[in-house]
Each structure stands twice: as structure tokens, then as C-alpha cells.
């Protein structure tokens, strides 16, 4: 093969033709953002349902919602599992509906807006999950001591 023939082949070669169309890449990116936005709430919902219906009967360090005050006794453990199940199931349902509504609007936005909206949704999901975990731990701590005993409710002082 002569150099002139090789130059002719290289002049006809277009490396951009090997890349996929930009529209298909952006469509995949928008689909990935929809999945990312909906994944968090669905995980919360699944975990909540597992804590409600399939939590281990006794405290352990492998499965279930573990917190310091919820590990002291079987009663505290079961209370913690039920509470976490109810809170996370409810939060999962609400967030799934809200995020499904938000993600249906992704088709009418450009890619930068989709990514920005998706990142803010994911951030809100993470913040709400963290706040719910703190709330669950606080409620359990207010109801049980470190030994897993139910705290005594002090009667209201009469005036």
C-alpha cells in the first residue's frame, strides 16, 4: 500500500461517525436521571415494608433497624421495627408519588435542567431519610432506656 492510498483512506475516515448520536445519549441520560430520582423512595418503601412484615423477632447486629435504645430488649426491638416500618413506608409512598410526578416533566426540559432537578430531588430524598432516621431514634430513646425498659411516664403536675 502506498502512502498516497493511506492518506486517501485517512481523509475519508470520520471518527465522529463511530460515536452514537447525541440525541440517543441525552435520552439515555434523562432515563438514568428518572431511575435515580425514583430509586431512593422505592428503597425506603421496600425497607419500610420489610421492617413491618419481615423484621427479625429478636435484636441482632445484621438485619433490621438498629439503634442504641432499640437493642436493649425484645419489646424495644419490636417497637423500633414497627416504628421504622411505618415511618419509612409512609415516606417511601409519599416520595415515590412526588418524584414520579416530577420525573414525568423531564421530557419537556433540556438536559441541564433535568440533571439539576434530579440532583435536587436526590438531595431532598437523602435529607428526608436522614431526618426520619433521627426522628425514629429520638422517639425510641424517649420511650426506652439503655436496658430496653419502657420509661415511666411522669404524671402531669396538678395545679
C-alpha positions as CSV (number, residue, x, y, z in Angstrom):
1,X,0.0,0.0,0.0
2,X,1.3,3.4,-1.0
3,X,1.4,6.4,1.3
4,X,-0.9,8.3,-1.1
5,X,-3.5,5.4,-0.8
6,X,-3.2,5.5,3.0
7,X,-3.7,9.3,3.1
8,X,-6.8,8.9,0.9
9,X,-8.2,6.4,3.4
10,X,-7.5,8.6,6.3
11,X,-9.0,11.7,4.6
12,X,-12.3,9.7,4.1
13,X,-12.3,8.4,7.7
14,X,-14.6,10.3,10.0
15,X,-14.1,9.4,13.7
16,X,-17.3,11.2,14.7
17,X,-19.3,8.6,12.7
18,X,-18.2,6.0,15.3
19,X,-19.9,7.9,18.1
20,X,-23.6,7.4,18.9
21,X,-26.0,10.2,18.1
22,X,-26.2,12.9,20.7
23,X,-29.9,12.6,20.9
24,X,-29.7,9.0,21.9
25,X,-27.1,9.8,24.6
26,X,-29.3,12.5,26.1
27,X,-32.3,10.2,26.0
28,X,-30.4,7.6,28.0
29,X,-29.2,10.3,30.4
30,X,-32.7,11.5,31.0
31,X,-33.9,7.9,31.6
32,X,-31.0,7.4,34.0
33,X,-32.0,10.5,35.9
34,X,-35.6,9.3,36.2
35,X,-34.3,6.0,37.6
36,X,-32.0,7.7,40.0
37,X,-34.8,10.0,41.3
38,X,-37.2,7.1,41.8
39,X,-34.7,4.6,43.3
40,X,-34.4,6.3,46.7
41,X,-38.1,6.4,47.5
42,X,-38.6,2.8,46.3
43,X,-35.8,1.7,48.5
44,X,-37.4,3.5,51.5
45,X,-40.7,1.9,50.8
46,X,-39.2,-1.6,50.5
47,X,-37.2,-1.2,53.7
48,X,-40.3,0.1,55.5
49,X,-42.4,-2.9,54.4
50,X,-39.6,-5.3,55.4
51,X,-39.4,-3.7,58.8
52,X,-43.1,-4.0,59.2
53,X,-43.7,-7.5,57.9
54,X,-40.3,-9.4,57.9
55,X,-38.2,-8.0,60.7
56,X,-36.3,-10.4,62.8
57,X,-38.1,-11.3,66.1
58,X,-35.1,-10.6,68.3
59,X,-32.4,-7.9,68.2
60,X,-29.3,-8.7,66.2
61,X,-26.5,-6.8,64.5
62,X,-27.1,-7.9,61.0
63,X,-30.8,-7.4,60.0
64,X,-33.4,-4.8,61.0
65,X,-33.4,-1.2,62.0
66,X,-30.7,-0.9,64.7
67,X,-30.4,1.9,67.2
68,X,-28.8,2.0,70.7
69,X,-32.1,2.2,72.7
70,X,-33.9,-0.3,70.4
71,X,-31.4,-3.1,71.0
72,X,-31.9,-3.4,74.8
73,X,-34.9,-5.8,74.9
74,X,-37.3,-7.7,72.6
75,X,-40.0,-5.2,73.3
76,X,-37.8,-2.2,72.4
77,X,-36.6,-4.1,69.3
78,X,-40.2,-4.8,68.1
79,X,-41.3,-1.2,68.8
80,X,-38.3,0.1,66.8
81,X,-39.0,-2.2,63.8
82,X,-42.7,-1.2,63.7
83,X,-41.9,2.5,64.1
84,X,-39.3,2.4,61.4
85,X,-41.6,0.4,59.1
86,X,-44.4,2.8,59.4
87,X,-42.3,5.9,59.0
88,X,-40.2,4.7,56.1
89,X,-43.2,3.1,54.3
90,X,-45.2,6.3,54.6
91,X,-42.2,8.4,53.5
92,X,-41.5,6.0,50.6
93,X,-45.1,6.2,49.3
94,X,-45.2,9.9,49.5
95,X,-41.8,10.4,47.9
96,X,-42.5,7.9,45.2
97,X,-45.6,9.7,44.2
98,X,-44.0,13.2,44.3
99,X,-40.8,12.0,42.4
100,X,-42.9,10.2,39.8
101,X,-44.8,13.5,39.2
102,X,-41.6,15.5,39.0
103,X,-39.9,13.0,36.7
104,X,-42.8,13.0,34.2
105,X,-41.8,16.6,33.5
106,X,-38.2,15.6,32.5
107,X,-39.2,15.2,28.8
108,X,-40.1,18.9,28.4
109,X,-36.8,20.2,29.9
110,X,-33.4,20.4,28.4
111,X,-30.7,18.1,29.7
112,X,-29.0,20.6,32.1
113,X,-32.4,21.3,33.8
114,X,-33.1,17.6,34.1
115,X,-29.7,17.0,35.8
116,X,-30.2,19.9,38.1
117,X,-33.8,18.9,39.1
118,X,-32.7,15.3,39.6
119,X,-29.8,16.3,41.8
120,X,-32.0,18.5,43.9
121,X,-34.6,15.7,44.2
122,X,-31.9,13.2,45.3
123,X,-30.6,15.7,47.9
124,X,-34.1,16.2,49.3
125,X,-34.6,12.4,49.5
126,X,-31.4,12.0,51.4
127,X,-32.2,14.8,53.8
128,X,-35.7,13.5,54.5
129,X,-34.4,9.9,55.0
130,X,-31.8,11.3,57.5
131,X,-34.3,13.4,59.3
132,X,-36.7,10.4,59.6
133,X,-33.9,8.2,61.0
134,X,-33.1,10.9,63.6
135,X,-36.8,11.1,64.4
136,X,-37.1,7.3,64.8
137,X,-34.0,7.2,67.1
138,X,-35.3,10.1,69.2
139,X,-38.8,8.5,69.6
140,X,-37.2,5.2,70.7
141,X,-34.8,7.0,73.1
142,X,-37.8,8.8,74.6
143,X,-39.7,5.6,75.2
144,X,-36.9,3.2,76.2
145,X,-33.8,3.4,78.4
146,X,-30.5,1.8,77.5
147,X,-31.5,-1.6,79.1
148,X,-34.6,-1.7,76.9
149,X,-37.0,-1.0,79.7
150,X,-40.0,1.2,79.0
151,X,-39.6,4.6,80.5
152,X,-42.1,5.6,83.2
153,X,-44.4,8.4,82.2
154,X,-44.4,11.0,84.9
155,X,-47.9,12.2,85.8
156,X,-48.7,15.8,84.9
157,X,-48.3,18.1,88.0
158,X,-51.7,19.2,89.2
159,X,-52.1,22.9,89.9
